[in-house]
């Protein structure tokens, strides 16, 4: 459920907003008081992604990574955004970078698998999903696959 679903006037507010969607974020971000704070850019990217403003969110994650190249969470979220933009090869590269920085980041492995799946590389995708599990036992595997299916359906 959208965070806006409880706000009855949201549709009216969106319709009355005359700003250009592709320049609003750029203008706001250029005027930011936090140009060198990678956590700020990550947070901005997260907020924009929640509003389905993926191109602007991508620019924020790119800025966070530029400021802190080992920011594995930003690499993962960048991969998620690229999946939403259907830029699967770039998403894979972002998730690969995240796993290089932090091999135990389960989300990086999961979204790496999602990108590989979209690229038609199913065996490697499932190997990524298994990597996300680590050394967990069989009952957890069933729970994990259930979670992956739910997460995957949310992406589509």
N, C-alpha and C positions, 0 to 999 in steps of 0.2 A: 504494500500500500504506500502511496506517495506521501511524503511529509506535508504536501499541500492539500490532501484530501479533506482535512478538517477545516479548511479555509474556503467558505462559500464564494468569496469575491475574487478568488485567484484568477479565474478565466477573464473576468472583467479587467483586472489589473494588467494581465498580459496583453489583452487587446488594446488597452489605452497606452501601452508603452511604445513610444515612437522611435526609440533608439535602435540603431542598427545592431543586431545580435553579434555580428562578427567583429565589431569595433568596440563594443561596450567593455568587454573584459580587457582588451588591450589598453584602452585609455585608463581604466581603473588601475591596472597593474603597473603601467608606466609611471603613474603618480604615487605609487606605493611608498610608504615610509620604511619598508623592510627590503630593500633591493638585494641585500647580501645575506639574508636569513633563509637557509634552505628549508627549515621547518615551516616558515611562513608560506613559501611557494608550494610546499606539499599540501598544506592546509587549504590554500586557495584552489589548487587543482582538485582536491577532494570535493570542495564545495561546488565547483563548476561541474564536475562529473555528476554529482547528485542532481544537477539541473539539466543533465543531458547536453551540456555545452562542451562536447568532447574535444574539439579543436583548441579551444581556449584552455581547457584542462591540460591537454598535452603540452602546450607551451609552458604552463606552470611547472609540470613535472620535468620538462627539459631544463628549465631554469634551476630547479632544485638540484638536479643532477650536475649541471654545470658548476654550481657552487660547492657541491659535495659529491664527487664522482663515486664514492663507495656507499652511497645512500641506497641500500638494497631495497628498502620499502618503496622508494620512489621509482626504482627500476621496475618493480612488480606492478605498481599502479599504472605506470606508463604502458606496460604490456597489456593490462586490462583495457585501458583506453584504446589502444591500437586494435584490440580484438573488436571492440564496439565499432570502430571505424572500418572494420573488415580489412585491415592491413596486417595480415596474419604473419607474414615473414618478419616484419619489423617487430611484431609482438613477440615472436619466438626469440629474436635477437635480444630484446629487452629482458625477457625471462631468463635466457641463458646468462646474461650479464649478472642478473640478481643471484642465480645459483652459483656463479663463480665467486661472488663476494660472500655469500652466506649459503653454503650447501645444505643447511638444515631448514631453510625457509620453505615450509610446506606450500604456502600460497604460490610461490614462484614455480614450484614443480607442478602444481595443479594447473595454473594458467599456461605454463609451457605446454602441458598436455593438451589443453584446449586449443592452443594455436596449432600444434601439430595435427590434431584431429581435423581442424578446418583445412589444413594443407593436404589432408588425405594420408598422412603418415601415421596410421593407426597403431601399429606395433610400438613405435617409439612413443606415441602418446600414452599408451597404457603403461609403458615402462616408467614414464614420468609420473603418472598417477601412483604407481607402486612405490616410487622413490619418495613421494610425499608421505606415504605411510610409515616409512622407516621400519623399525623392528616390531611393529605392533602385531598382535595375535589375530587369528582368523575371525573371531566375532567382530573385531574392529574393522576388518576388511569389508564385511558386508555393510556395516554402518557407513564406512567411507564411500563405498560405491553408491549408496543411496544418496549421500550428500552430494557427490559429484553429479549425479543425474539431476538433482534439484538445482544445483548451481548452473549446470549446463543449460537447463531449460530456461533459466532466468536470462542467460546471455542471448538466447535466440528469440 
